[in-house]
Amino acid sequence: MTVVDIHGVVDKLEPDQEKYAQALTTCGNCFDEAYQIFNEPDFETKKDWRVEIDTEEAKVYSKYYPFGNVFALKALVPATVDSAFETSYNDFESMPTWNSNMSYAKIITKLTKHVDILHYANPDVMIVKSRDYVVGRLWRKIDNQYYVTARSVEIEDLPETADHVRGEVYLGCGRFIPDKTNSNMTQVDFLLCIDLKGMVPKTIINAVLGKMMVKDFEETLKRHKELTAN
């Protein structure tokens, strides 16, 4: 039986789910790496991080790690920490209806209360054609903070098709922290490290990933404002 134990919470596969053993292990490894980055001494100050995009509502930074270039977005959303997490996590399949960054989204299977397998695609961005991704996703609530991490996994039932180039997500992660001065606001930090595959110049990749992160946040911010208004 495959098991991961992260911060005192155990996720284990049922016997009929053992074909996802590698996916669960991958999810656990991804969480450990992302948690370490989120909690590095210089992550909050962004010392040694490069500013890629600076808008009124969000900033995107980048820093090179041995496994690749990591992009980080930091911003505030007008929602409690529980609401901010739930909109990001529970609304996944509905995202294409309100997030133009997402053209397709489906939960393939739910392995445990905290782990599932997702398949999603984004539309064309600049000169980069649509990509699709298959990832394992895992979340934890640690103290009053939520962490959600995702990494690409291989699933036999979902091979790459001619419709999309299959991108590889190394880190697709979020952290949700209650704002210190206003409980109705949440600080969000997102990490992204992706290999888009295909013949895409590095300069284009950097521009595309930064643009994707900002656009995704803008759509999420708009969604939170709509939910608050209702």
C-alpha positions in Angstrom: 0.0 0.0 0.0 1.5 3.4 -1.1 1.5 6.0 1.6 2.7 9.6 2.0 2.9 11.3 5.4 3.1 15.1 5.1 2.9 17.3 8.2 1.2 14.6 10.3 -1.5 13.9 7.7 -1.4 10.5 5.9 -2.7 9.8 2.4 -2.8 6.2 1.4 -4.1 4.4 -1.7 -6.7 1.7 -1.7 -5.6 -1.6 -3.3 -7.5 -0.8 -6.5 -5.7 2.6 -6.8 -2.2 1.2 -6.7 -1.7 2.1 -10.4 -1.4 5.7 -9.2 1.4 4.8 -6.7 4.0 6.8 -8.6 1.6 9.7 -8.9 1.0 9.9 -5.2 4.8 9.7 -4.5 5.3 12.5 -7.0 2.7 14.6 -5.2 4.5 14.1 -1.9 7.9 15.1 -3.3 6.4 18.2 -5.0 4.8 19.3 -1.8 8.1 19.0 0.1 10.0 21.0 -2.5 7.4 23.7 -2.7 7.0 24.0 1.0 10.8 24.5 1.3 10.8 27.3 -1.2 7.8 29.0 0.3 9.5 29.0 3.7 13.0 30.0 2.6 14.3 33.0 4.7 14.4 35.3 1.6 11.2 34.2 0.0 9.1 37.0 1.6 11.6 39.7 0.8 12.4 38.3 -2.6 16.1 38.9 -2.1 18.0 37.4 -5.1 14.7 37.2 -7.0 14.3 39.1 -10.3 11.3 41.2 -10.9 9.7 40.1 -14.2 6.3 41.9 -14.1 5.1 44.7 -11.7 1.5 45.7 -12.0 -0.8 47.6 -9.6 -2.3 44.4 -8.4 0.5 41.8 -8.5 4.2 41.3 -8.9 5.9 38.4 -10.6 9.4 37.4 -9.7 11.8 34.7 -11.0 14.7 32.8 -9.6 16.8 30.0 -11.1 17.0 26.7 -9.1 19.0 23.6 -10.1 15.8 22.1 -11.5 14.7 25.1 -13.5 13.5 28.7 -13.5 10.8 29.3 -10.9 8.3 32.2 -11.3 6.6 33.5 -8.2 3.5 35.8 -8.0 2.6 37.7 -4.9 -0.7 39.5 -4.4 -3.8 40.1 -2.2 -7.3 38.9 -2.9 -10.5 40.2 -1.3 -11.6 37.0 0.5 -11.1 35.1 3.7 -8.4 32.5 3.6 -10.9 29.7 3.5 -12.8 31.3 0.6 -9.6 32.0 -1.3 -8.5 28.4 -1.0 -11.9 26.9 -1.9 -12.3 29.1 -5.0 -8.9 28.0 -6.2 -9.3 24.3 -5.2 -12.9 23.3 -5.4 -13.9 25.4 -8.5 -11.3 23.7 -10.7 -13.7 22.1 -13.2 -15.7 25.3 -13.6 -12.6 27.5 -14.2 -13.0 27.5 -18.0 -16.3 29.3 -17.6 -14.7 32.3 -15.7 -11.0 32.0 -16.4 -9.9 32.7 -20.0 -6.5 31.2 -19.1 -8.1 27.8 -19.0 -9.8 26.2 -22.0 -10.4 22.8 -20.5 -10.4 21.4 -16.9 -11.3 18.0 -15.5 -10.7 16.0 -12.4 -9.7 12.6 -13.6 -9.8 10.8 -10.3 -9.8 11.6 -6.6 -7.3 9.4 -4.8 -7.8 10.7 -1.2 -9.4 13.7 0.6 -6.2 15.6 -0.2 -5.0 14.2 -3.5 -6.4 14.1 -7.0 -5.3 13.8 -10.7 -6.2 16.7 -13.0 -6.2 17.2 -16.8 -6.4 20.7 -18.1 -5.4 22.9 -21.1 -4.7 26.5 -21.8 -5.4 28.4 -25.0 -2.8 29.9 -27.3 -0.7 32.5 -25.6 1.3 34.9 -27.8 3.0 32.7 -30.3 2.8 29.6 -28.1 0.1 27.2 -29.1 -2.2 25.5 -26.7 -0.7 23.1 -24.2 -2.3 20.4 -22.0 -1.2 19.0 -18.7 -1.8 16.0 -16.5 -0.9 16.7 -12.9 -1.2 15.2 -9.5 -2.5 17.8 -6.9 -2.1 17.7 -3.1 -3.2 20.1 -0.4 -2.6 20.7 3.3 -3.7 23.1 5.9 -0.8 24.0 8.2 -1.8 26.2 11.1 -3.9 28.9 9.4 -2.3 28.6 6.0 -3.3 26.5 3.0 -0.8 25.0 0.6 -1.7 23.4 -2.8 0.9 21.8 -5.0 0.8 20.1 -8.4 3.3 18.3 -10.6 3.0 16.4 -13.9 2.4 12.7 -13.7 2.1 10.0 -16.3 -1.2 8.3 -16.6 -1.6 5.4 -19.1 -5.2 6.4 -19.8 -4.2 9.9 -20.8 -1.5 9.8 -23.5 -0.5 12.9 -25.4 -2.7 13.5 -28.5 -2.3 15.5 -31.7 -4.6 18.2 -30.3 -2.1 19.6 -27.9 1.6 19.6 -27.0 1.8 18.0 -23.6 3.6 20.5 -21.3 5.4 19.4 -18.1 4.7 21.1 -14.8 7.5 20.8 -12.3 5.9 23.2 -9.8 2.4 24.6 -10.0 1.8 25.6 -6.4 -0.1 28.1 -4.2 0.0 29.3 -0.6 -2.9 31.2 1.1 -2.2 33.2 4.2 -4.7 35.4 6.1 -3.7 39.1 5.8 -2.3 40.3 9.1 -4.5 43.4 9.3 -7.7 42.4 7.6 -9.2 38.9 8.0 -11.3 39.5 4.8 -8.1 39.7 2.7 -5.7 36.9 1.8 -2.1 37.0 0.7 -1.6 34.6 -2.2 1.8 33.3 -3.4 2.0 31.2 -6.5 5.0 29.2 -7.8 5.3 28.1 -11.4 8.0 26.0 -13.1 7.0 24.6 -16.5 8.6 23.1 -19.5 6.3 24.0 -22.3 8.0 21.5 -24.6 8.3 22.1 -28.4 10.6 24.6 -30.0 10.0 27.7 -28.0 12.8 30.2 -27.4 13.8 30.8 -23.7 13.0 34.5 -24.0 9.5 33.7 -25.2 9.0 31.1 -22.5 9.8 33.7 -19.8 7.4 36.2 -21.3 4.6 33.7 -21.7 4.9 32.2 -18.2 4.9 35.7 -16.6 1.9 36.7 -18.7 0.0 33.5 -17.9 0.5 34.1 -14.1 -0.7 37.7 -14.2 -3.7 36.8 -16.4 -4.6 33.9 -14.2 -4.5 36.1 -11.1 -6.5 38.9 -12.8 -9.2 36.3 -13.7 -9.2 34.9 -10.1 -9.4 38.4 -8.6 -12.4 39.2 -10.9 -14.0 35.9 -9.7 -13.5 36.8 -6.0 -15.1 40.3 -6.6 -18.1 38.6 -8.3 -18.6 36.2 -5.5 -18.3 39.0 -2.9 -20.9 41.1 -4.8 -23.3 38.2 -4.8 
